[in-house]
Amino acid sequence: MTGSSDRVKGKMFQLVKNDFLASARVIPLFYLIEIVAIAAFYIGQKMENSKVLIIGFVVSLVVAFLLVFVSFFFVVYDYQKSLFGQQGYLSFTLPVNSRQLLGSKLIVYGFWMLVSFADFILVLDLLGKFADREYGEMIDTASGLLTMFADFPSKAQIIAYAVYFIIEFFALVLSFIIMIYFAIAASHMRKFQKANIIWSVLIFIATGIIYVVVINLLEKYLGVYLVLGDDKSFTFNFGDPTTPGTQLTLMPFLFMVLQDVAYFFLTAHIMHKRINIK
């Protein structure tokens, strides 16, 4: 049993390695530009050269924004090309199962998506630290006045909101990726193959509608909330959105996790049993 397990792990490692090397032909070029731009941003601060600082920041922000979409493009493009395009027959003759093929894509491109989001957050953090250093007193004064007179969230609550939305946004992107993978795989079943592009779009739209309907029903009848108290405490609340404090719903995130697991195994099953490679 140990030898068989080691062989499976070795094949999976090799598969992830090959997918990573294939993905690394283009994406790292953007990170090289990003490193140069961030370096220019720091040099501009040290030299007090506003022109270099602004150019460095603008380029780093634009590249960080593009990286999210470039990574997302390769998530879909490589999956379609390597599994259902001209390389599909070769991919499915490899000594690995469908879960390993699908898992390798998710690991590699999930990594690139995570890095692209981390880079975007890093650039925003650089701007935040720069603004706090240059205009910190002004920001604190304005924040205090808004909190006192306009019921504006405190800085701690704003940070909590930011972390919450970043995590949920990343989870949503991963769910979209798995839903796209499912739609593409399902569209290559024999019944849909002649118009697989149209069917992949229709199946994706259908899964999106199901997602929205189920989320709305769950939030209506089975709410799960993270409550941020005014004293910076964190508590969980089930089913009562009127509890005092800042309410952050957790139901979409919890459902996305369950949905992703379900779609992963369903997509792997379709890849193993149902698809018709051209």
C-alpha positions as CSV (number, residue, x, y, z in Angstrom):
1,M,0.0,0.0,0.0
2,T,2.8,2.4,0.8
3,G,4.5,1.8,-2.5
4,S,1.3,2.4,-4.4
5,S,0.7,5.6,-2.4
6,D,4.2,6.8,-3.2
7,R,3.7,6.2,-6.9
8,V,0.4,8.2,-6.9
9,K,2.1,11.1,-5.0
10,G,5.0,11.0,-7.4
11,K,2.7,11.1,-10.5
12,M,0.8,14.0,-9.0
13,F,3.9,15.9,-8.2
14,Q,5.2,15.4,-11.7
15,L,1.8,16.5,-13.1
16,V,1.8,19.7,-11.0
17,K,5.4,20.4,-11.9
18,N,4.7,20.1,-15.7
19,D,1.6,22.3,-15.4
20,F,3.5,24.9,-13.4
21,L,6.4,25.0,-15.9
22,A,3.8,25.4,-18.7
23,S,2.1,28.3,-16.9
24,A,5.5,29.9,-16.1
25,R,6.3,30.8,-19.7
26,V,4.2,34.1,-19.7
27,I,2.9,35.0,-16.2
28,P,6.4,35.6,-14.5
29,L,7.1,38.3,-17.1
30,F,4.4,40.5,-15.5
31,Y,5.9,39.9,-12.1
32,L,9.3,41.1,-13.4
33,I,7.7,44.3,-14.5
34,E,6.0,44.6,-11.2
35,I,9.2,44.2,-9.2
36,V,10.8,47.0,-11.3
37,A,7.8,49.3,-10.8
38,I,7.7,48.7,-7.0
39,A,11.5,49.3,-6.9
40,A,10.9,52.6,-8.7
41,F,8.2,53.5,-6.2
42,Y,10.6,53.0,-3.3
43,I,13.5,54.8,-5.1
44,G,11.1,57.7,-5.7
45,Q,10.3,57.9,-2.0
46,K,14.0,57.7,-1.0
47,M,15.1,60.3,-3.5
48,E,12.0,62.4,-2.9
49,N,11.5,62.4,-6.7
50,S,7.7,62.6,-7.1
51,K,7.9,61.8,-10.9
52,V,9.6,58.5,-10.3
53,L,7.4,57.7,-7.4
54,I,4.2,58.4,-9.3
55,I,5.3,56.4,-12.4
56,G,6.4,53.5,-10.2
57,F,3.1,53.4,-8.3
58,V,0.9,53.8,-11.4
59,V,2.7,51.1,-13.3
60,S,2.7,48.7,-10.3
61,L,-1.0,49.3,-9.8
62,V,-1.8,48.7,-13.5
63,V,0.3,45.6,-13.7
64,A,-1.2,44.3,-10.4
65,F,-4.7,44.8,-11.9
66,L,-3.7,43.1,-15.2
67,L,-2.2,40.2,-13.4
68,V,-5.5,39.2,-11.9
69,F,-7.1,39.0,-15.4
70,V,-4.0,37.4,-17.0
71,S,-4.0,34.7,-14.4
72,F,-7.8,34.2,-14.8
73,F,-7.4,34.0,-18.6
74,F,-4.8,31.2,-18.3
75,V,-6.9,29.4,-15.8
76,V,-9.6,28.9,-18.5
77,Y,-7.3,28.8,-21.6
78,D,-4.9,26.1,-20.4
79,Y,-7.7,24.0,-19.0
80,Q,-9.6,24.0,-22.4
81,K,-6.4,23.6,-24.4
82,S,-4.7,20.9,-22.5
83,L,-7.7,18.7,-21.7
84,F,-10.3,19.3,-24.4
85,G,-8.2,20.7,-27.3
86,Q,-5.6,19.1,-29.4
87,Q,-3.6,18.0,-26.3
88,G,-6.6,16.4,-24.7
89,Y,-6.1,12.9,-26.0
90,L,-2.5,12.9,-24.8
91,S,-3.5,14.3,-21.4
92,F,-6.1,11.6,-20.8
93,T,-3.6,8.8,-21.8
94,L,-1.3,9.9,-18.9
95,P,-1.1,7.4,-16.0
96,V,-3.1,9.6,-13.7
97,N,-6.8,9.8,-12.9
98,S,-9.3,12.6,-13.7
99,R,-9.1,14.0,-10.1
100,Q,-5.4,14.4,-10.4
101,L,-5.7,16.1,-13.8
102,L,-8.3,18.5,-12.4
103,G,-6.5,18.9,-9.1
104,S,-3.3,19.8,-10.7
105,K,-4.9,22.6,-12.7
106,L,-6.6,24.0,-9.6
107,I,-3.4,23.8,-7.6
108,V,-1.2,25.5,-10.2
109,Y,-3.7,28.2,-11.3
110,G,-5.1,28.6,-7.8
111,F,-1.5,29.4,-6.8
112,W,-1.2,32.0,-9.6
113,M,-4.5,33.6,-8.7
114,L,-3.5,33.7,-5.0
115,V,-0.2,35.4,-5.9
116,S,-1.9,37.9,-8.2
117,F,-4.3,38.9,-5.5
118,A,-1.5,39.1,-2.9
119,D,0.4,41.3,-5.3
120,F,-2.6,43.6,-5.8
121,I,-3.1,43.8,-2.0
122,L,0.6,44.6,-1.6
123,V,0.4,47.5,-4.0
124,L,-2.7,48.8,-2.1
125,D,-0.8,48.4,1.1
126,L,2.1,50.4,-0.2
127,L,-0.2,53.2,-1.1
128,G,-1.9,53.0,2.3
129,K,1.4,53.2,4.2
130,F,2.6,56.0,2.0
131,A,-0.6,58.0,2.5
132,D,-0.5,57.2,6.3
133,R,3.1,58.4,6.5
134,E,2.5,61.6,4.5
135,Y,-1.0,62.4,5.5
136,G,-1.5,60.3,8.7
137,E,-2.7,63.2,11.0
138,M,-5.1,64.5,8.4
139,I,-6.6,61.0,7.8
140,D,-6.9,60.2,11.5
141,T,-8.7,63.6,12.1
142,A,-11.1,63.0,9.3
143,S,-11.7,59.4,10.4
144,G,-12.4,60.6,14.0
145,L,-14.8,63.3,12.9
146,L,-16.7,60.9,10.5
147,T,-16.9,58.3,13.3
148,M,-18.3,60.8,15.8
149,F,-20.7,62.7,13.7
150,A,-21.7,60.6,10.7
151,D,-21.7,57.1,12.2
152,F,-18.8,56.1,10.0
153,P,-17.0,52.9,10.7
154,S,-13.8,53.1,12.8
155,K,-10.4,52.3,11.3
156,A,-10.5,48.8,12.9
157,Q,-13.9,48.1,11.4
158,I,-12.8,49.3,8.0
159,I,-9.8,46.9,8.2
160,A,-12.1,44.1,9.2
161,Y,-14.4,44.9,6.3
162,A,-11.4,44.9,3.9
163,V,-10.1,41.5,5.1
164,Y,-13.6,40.0,4.9
165,F,-14.3,41.2,1.4
166,I,-10.8,40.2,0.2
167,I,-11.3,36.6,1.5
168,E,-14.8,36.4,0.1
169,F,-13.8,37.8,-3.3
170,F,-11.0,35.3,-3.6
171,A,-13.3,32.5,-2.6
172,L,-15.8,33.8,-5.2
173,V,-13.2,33.8,-7.9
174,L,-12.2,30.2,-7.1
175,S,-15.8,29.2,-7.2
176,F,-16.2,30.8,-10.6
177,I,-13.1,28.9,-11.8
178,I,-14.5,25.6,-10.7
179,M,-17.9,26.4,-12.2
180,I,-16.2,27.3,-15.5
181,Y,-14.2,24.0,-15.3
182,F,-17.5,22.1,-14.7
183,A,-19.3,23.9,-17.6
184,I,-16.4,23.2,-20.0
185,A,-16.3,19.6,-19.0
186,A,-20.0,19.1,-19.2
187,S,-20.2,20.8,-22.6
188,H,-17.8,18.1,-24.0
189,M,-20.3,15.3,-23.2
190,R,-21.5,13.6,-26.4
191,K,-25.0,15.3,-26.3
192,F,-23.5,18.8,-26.2
193,Q,-20.3,18.4,-28.1
194,K,-21.4,19.7,-31.5
195,A,-22.2,23.1,-30.0
196,N,-19.9,22.8,-26.9
197,I,-19.1,26.5,-26.8
198,I,-22.7,27.5,-26.6
199,W,-23.5,24.8,-24.1
200,S,-20.6,25.7,-21.9
201,V,-21.9,29.3,-21.7
202,L,-25.5,28.1,-21.0
203,I,-24.3,25.6,-18.4
204,F,-22.2,28.2,-16.7
205,I,-25.2,30.6,-16.6
206,A,-27.4,27.9,-15.2
207,T,-24.8,27.1,-12.4
208,G,-24.6,30.8,-11.7
209,I,-28.4,31.1,-11.3
210,I,-28.5,28.1,-9.0
211,Y,-25.7,29.7,-6.9
212,V,-27.6,33.0,-6.5
213,V,-31.0,31.3,-5.7
214,V,-29.5,28.9,-3.1
215,I,-27.4,31.7,-1.5
216,N,-30.5,33.9,-1.2
217,L,-32.5,31.0,0.3
218,L,-29.8,30.1,2.8
219,E,-29.3,33.7,3.9
220,K,-33.1,34.0,4.3
221,Y,-33.7,30.9,6.4
222,L,-30.3,29.9,7.7
223,G,-28.1,33.0,8.4
224,V,-24.6,32.7,9.8
225,Y,-22.9,35.9,10.8
226,L,-19.6,37.2,12.1
227,V,-20.4,40.0,14.5
228,L,-17.8,42.8,15.0
229,G,-18.5,44.5,18.3
230,D,-17.7,48.1,19.1
231,D,-15.1,46.9,21.5
232,K,-13.3,45.1,18.7
233,S,-14.6,41.7,19.8
234,F,-15.5,38.9,17.3
235,T,-18.5,36.6,17.9
236,F,-20.6,34.3,15.7
237,N,-24.3,34.6,15.4
238,F,-26.8,32.1,13.9
239,G,-30.0,33.3,12.3
240,D,-30.4,36.7,13.9
241,P,-29.2,39.6,11.7
242,T,-30.4,42.2,14.3
243,T,-27.7,41.4,16.9
244,P,-25.9,44.7,17.9
245,G,-22.6,45.2,16.1
246,T,-21.4,45.0,12.5
247,Q,-22.9,42.0,10.8
248,L,-20.8,40.1,8.2
249,T,-22.6,37.2,6.6
250,L,-20.6,34.0,6.3
251,M,-23.2,31.9,4.5
252,P,-21.9,32.7,0.9
253,F,-18.4,31.7,1.9
254,L,-19.6,28.4,3.6
255,F,-21.8,27.6,0.6
256,M,-18.9,28.3,-1.8
257,V,-16.7,25.8,0.0
258,L,-19.3,23.1,-0.1
259,Q,-20.2,23.9,-3.7
260,D,-16.5,23.8,-4.8
261,V,-16.1,20.4,-3.3
262,A,-19.2,19.1,-5.0
263,Y,-18.3,20.5,-8.4
264,F,-14.8,19.2,-8.1
265,F,-15.9,15.6,-7.8
266,L,-18.7,16.0,-10.3
267,T,-16.3,17.5,-12.9
268,A,-13.8,14.7,-12.2
269,H,-16.5,12.2,-12.7
270,I,-17.6,13.7,-16.1
271,M,-13.9,13.8,-17.2
272,H,-13.5,10.2,-16.3
273,K,-16.8,8.7,-17.5
274,R,-18.7,11.1,-19.7
275,I,-16.6,13.3,-22.0
276,N,-16.0,12.6,-25.7
277,I,-12.5,13.7,-26.8
278,K,-12.4,14.9,-30.3
